[in-house]
Amino acid sequence: MRKIYAYMTQDQKEHAVSLLKEDIKELQQEQSQQEQKGYPRVVRDAIEETIQRYTKDVEYLTNELKK
């Protein structure tokens, strides 16, 4: 995934997972309110792409922590 993850300690990876999960929750809340806020399509796409990227990062880090 990202090269920076290779240099992180176990504790840093655990902390990164928790931060990414928090960000995903916030982005999902924004996504659920997009109709009310009237976001343009580009913003909606950026939110969706970021959620997907963060989800992949969480999966990668979680797998790394299991090793």
Buried (B, 14 or more C-beta within 10 A) or exposed (E): EEEEBEEBEEEEBBEBBEEBEEBBEEBEEBBEEBEEEEBEEEEBEEBEEBBEBBEEBBEBBEEBEEE
